[in-house]
Amino acid sequence: MLSLDMSRTRKIIVHIATSADGYIARPDGDLDWLTSRPAPKGFYGMPEFTRTVDAKILGRKTFDLSVEMGAHFRVDDPHYVFSHRPAPASAPAGVEFVAQSIGAFVKRLRAQAGKNIWLMGGGEIIASFLDENAIDEFIISVVPILIGEGIPLIAPRHREVPLHLRAVKPFPDGVVQVHYDIRPKRASQSRQ
């Protein structure tokens, strides 16, 4: 069970599903291999997880796909969208487009009181936050399907990030959820 300790720094947690071969979507962003699956009761612990977060971070492609899929946004549910493209003329309520550097943004967000922060994806923004040592945990639900090609969980770059396994949970439909903490890098490992 996830618990919330308001006295500590807010954590940034990637909670995401991948195919068994490590992709978060098909090359065109399609999620048919994921969205067409019936989810088990409890939806892989997602309702419990969402109660521990109060802000979400997305890359622009993930935001655009969310809008296409009919996502709803609210003022009391902040979504921070990182994008190299200009923000649209009008953003939905609760959505802020971020032009700040990841380091400055993370420092500002962690300094605010609140729950943990959900880094939703995609692979480019996850990679950028990882390269800035701005991710604390990964919760990855591995779906028992090979899709052959697609958008990887983390955009490829030269990096080595040690992880510490917190938990593994299998589900009756073959999904396996792994929960990792990011281990602190030794001085010689940071900024290779």
N, C-alpha and C positions, 0 to 999 in steps of 0.2 A: 504494500500500500504506500502510495506517495504521500509524504507529509509536507507541510508548509511551515517554515520557520521564518517569521517576519523579522527576526533580529539579524539575519545574515544578508549578505549581498545577493541580489537577484541573480539567478543563473540563466544562462541562455542555453536552451535545450533544443536539439534537432529531434523532432518526432516525425518519422516518415516511413513509408512503405517502399520496398524495392522488390524487383523480380529476383529469383534465385541467382541470376547472373549479374546482379548489381545495378540494374537500371531503374530509374524512378518514373520513366515515361518512354514511349516510343520516340523515334527521331523527330516526329512532327508534334510531340507533346501529348499525343493520344494516351488516355489512361484506360482504354477499354478492358485490358487484361486485369485491371484492378477494380474498376467500378461495376463490372458485370458479375462479380462474385457475391454470393450471399454471405453476409457477415454473421458471425455467431453472436449469441446473446452477450451483451456487454461490449460489443464492438471493439474487441481487442484492448479494453481498458481505456479507450479514448474519453468517455465521459469523466472518468476519475482524473485523468491527466488534465483535461481542459479546466477543471476546477482549481488546478494549481498554477495556472498562468493567467495573466491579465493583459498581455500585449503580444502581438504577433509581428514577425518580420518576414517579408517576402521579397524576392527579386521581381523585376518588372514582368518577365514572361509568366511567372507563376501568378502574379496579380491579374494579368490580362486573361489567362486561362480560367482563373477563378470567376472573373466577371462573366466570361462566356458560358461557364457552367451554372450561372445563376446565383453566385454567392451574394449574400446580403451583408451589409456593413452597418455598424451602429456607432454612435458617438461614444458610448461607454465601453467599446471594445476596440481599442486602438490597433490599427494596422500600419506598420511602417514599411514603405515600399522603396527599395533602392533601385535606381535606374540611371542609365547614362543618357536616356532620352528625356526631353522636357516633360514635365508633369502635364496631364491633360488640363484643359481650361477649367473644368470643374471636376473635382474628386468627390467620390461618395463620402458621406458623413463618416467620421472615424478613421479616414485614410489620410496619412501624411506622407508625401513624397520626400525622401531624404536626399539632400545634396552634400551633407556633411561626410567627413571621412569616417570609416568604420570605427577607428579608435576613439575619436571624439564623441561619436554617437553612443557607443557602448558605455563610455565613461559617464556621459550625461544620463543615459537610461538607468544604469546600475545605481546611480546616486539618488534616484527617485525612490520613494517608498512604493512598495508593491509586491506582487507575486512574481514568479518566474516568467521568463519570456520565451515564447515558442518561435523558433526559427523554422519556418515551414518549407522553405526551398525557394528555388531549385538549386541544381548542382553548382552553378556559378557563384551564387551568393553564399552557399555553404562553404565552398572552397575559399572565397575571399575572407569570410569570418574565421575560418580555420587558420588561414595564413596569418591572421592578426591575433592569434591566440585568444579569440573572443567566444569560443564555444566551450561549455562546461560538460555537457553530456550528449550522448546519442542514444535514442531509442529507435531501433530499426526493426520493423516488422517485415520479415522475409517471406514473400508469397511464393508458394510452390509452383512456379511457372518459369520457363526460360523463354525470353522474347527475342533473343539473338542479337539485337542491336537497339540502341536508344540513347537516352540522356543518362549519363552515369550519376550515381549518388553524389559524387564529388568531382568537379571538373579536374581533368588530369593536369597535374603539375608535379614537379619534383618536391616531395615532402615526406617526412617520416613523423608520424604522430603516435606516440604510445598510448594505448588504451588500457583501462582496468575494467574487467568484467564485473558488473554488479549483479546481473540476473539474466536468466534465460527462461522463457516461458513458452511452451508449445501449446497450440490450440488444436481442437479436434479436426479442423479443416486443413491441417498441415502447415499453417502459418507458424513460424517460430519468431518470437520477439526477443531481441537481444538488447540489453541495456548496458551501456558503457559510460564510465567517467573518462574524461581526458586526463591523462597523467601529466603533471608539470614537466615541461621540457628542461633538460639540463642546459646550462649556458652554452655549451658547444653545439647543441642541436638547434637552438633558436636562430632564426634568420640564416638558413643555409644559402 
